[in-house]
């Protein structure tokens, strides 16, 4: 699981956060001043930071500014006072990913932590050329499709069609759009070739429930 750094000067709040996060399976550590929090951040890799705005020695916004000067990717969630709109705006402008207003419900905080970590994971997979559909992993770089130890061989056009559907997940795509993108603008064959290849994908990857026909339109890969 992810490791999370909590920078919060109210020790009781920091301890509650540690207990709740560790109960969810995360690893945590805490710092109680802006200076010590910045030092702990530099000591190792963190998957996420919970950062209070009101800190002694260095303010949370200054800690955020210094972190973002060197690290633009680690998600940071600000812990702000209820009426501190300027702090929220400044924090987001400085590169915070999200904020939670004190006093907060722990379930809301946990949900925001999960969402931030999912966003990072999704971005990492995309940068690595990885896409997903159902429980299949689609690697654009190696052009492999796998599920655990199972690998499925797709023809070049089947693979390109699958990637096009994934990249436009949730959208209704007509046959002309699909032909232009996958087969090219200079293709003059029968548009029924799209239907043939869709049948191949449905059969090979068991996508019948998610790759649906839009009558009178074309096809849509469900979210």
PyMOL commands that set and color helices and strands:
alter all, ss='L'
color gray80, all
select helices_A, chain A and resi 11-23+34-43+60-70+85-94+106-127+156-167+175-183+192-205
alter helices_A, ss='H'
color red, helices_A
select strands_A, chain A and resi 3-7+27-31+48-52+75-80+98-101+130-133+136-139+144-147+150-152+173-174+211-214+218-221
alter strands_A, ss='S'
color yellow, strands_A
deselect
rebuild
show_as cartoon
